[in-house]
């Protein structure tokens, strides 16, 4: 296990065939930096796999943030992961491939909500970058 900055991964270039981010991206401030770093540490033809929630309706997101604020818990920095936005980050200046697949329901579980629980559709996003990038 390694603790680090997702936009500055402590690994050499091309050392992984898969990077998995499960329930992580909606917590990141620097998603573009993370995508860039994931690509850097992937071997040619490797895949970035992201499992995360789709954005929920804005009213629900505001209500969830109100409950978090009231409980003294840190707010969710991002309302889920918009697949179009993530795809745009993957494809910037590259020939990367991208697919999003339905993956059930994401239940926002932290903290236990006093007034109500929140859920969003979950998507599995797969990004690939073929060829030698070095």
FENQUI-V201528 format. One record per backbone hydrogen bond with DSSP energy under -0.5 kcal/mol. CO is the residue of the C=O (numbers start at 0). NH is the residue of the N-H. If there is no record, write none. Layout:
CO_NH + CO_NH
This chain:
3_5 + 4_7 + 7_4 + 8_10 + 11_14 + 15_42 + 16_46 + 18_48 + 19_21 + 20_22 + 20_50 + 23_26 + 24_27 + 25_77 + 28_30 + 29_33 + 30_34 + 31_35 + 32_36 + 33_37 + 34_38 + 35_39 + 36_40 + 37_41 + 39_13 + 40_14 + 40_15 + 42_45 + 45_128 + 46_18 + 46_48 + 47_49 + 47_126 + 48_20 + 49_51 + 49_124 + 50_22 + 51_122 + 52_80 + 56_59 + 56_60 + 57_61 + 58_62 + 59_63 + 60_64 + 61_65 + 62_66 + 63_67 + 64_68 + 65_69 + 66_70 + 67_71 + 67_72 + 68_71 + 74_76 + 77_79 + 79_81 + 80_82 + 81_85 + 82_86 + 83_87 + 84_88 + 85_89 + 86_90 + 87_91 + 90_93 + 96_127 + 98_125 + 100_123 + 103_121 + 104_106 + 105_107 + 105_119 + 106_108 + 107_117 + 117_107 + 119_105 + 120_53 + 121_102 + 122_51 + 122_124 + 123_100 + 124_49 + 125_98 + 126_47 + 127_96 + 128_44 + 130_132
